[in-house]
Amino acid sequence: MKKNNATIFWNNASSKLFHLVCTDLCRPGTRKGIHQEEPICCFDLIACADGHVSWEPGQRECEQCGEDYWSNAQKSECILREVEFLAYNEALGLLLVILSIFGVLVVVAATIVYVICRHTPLVNANDRDLGFLIQVSLVIIRLSSRLFIGKPYNWSYMTRHVTLAVRFSLCLSCILGKTISLCLAYRISKSRARLLSIHSLYRKIIVLISVLVEIGICTTYLELEPPRVCKNMESRNIKIILECVEGSIEFLCSMFGIDVYLALLCFLTT
């Protein structure tokens, strides 16, 4: 039997067919909420939760987006989350680059003067070799700030911790060797020339021991519990914040505790 819609009489002013809401399909971004104890054709349109999407009309359940994805405003598509870190094009990143370059130029200028005057009695009396080591360590410390800018990786986190700790240890131990020698020089009354001739060896031994201790702590730190990159996805839903998990706090405190100890010794000897 074939029905002719034009011949059907409806008890209203309009001759159009009724629109049955319960038979509509759920649009993308929503899911079916079936009514209990009612026909399956009757349901509610429930919007998908944040981080969940439905691609096809009429889906019963919303699907969760992947770890690096988030739902768009319509909850119909998973979009890649924006990764947030300190970039070179940001104001703070650009400021750090400018300050590091300026610091390097200042140290290089001082090194040039030091090289020109390397044969003078003042430079020779202050141990020329340790002076050059201080200049080199200061340049590397200034450049190591670049490791804090840009997309972080596990190797960059490990490198920046070790670089700062070892270079601070080298710089402070060189200064400590100079201050100890000056302290002893002022206390010498007799046979000053003979004692001063061996001070250079003592100063280098102080530097070597300090750096070796620092390297040993850094190596143990990297072998047992090194720092690593962590994705913070809870602070902002649509963004992934790359953060650093420091690893072993005890080893980290020991690394920079050596530097603090050397700085205190330098202060006391001066």
Summary of the structure (lengths in Angstrom):
residues: 270
radius of gyration: 35.1
end to end distance: 110.1
largest distance: 129.9
contacts: 704
relative contact order: 0.09
helix: 54%
strand: 13%
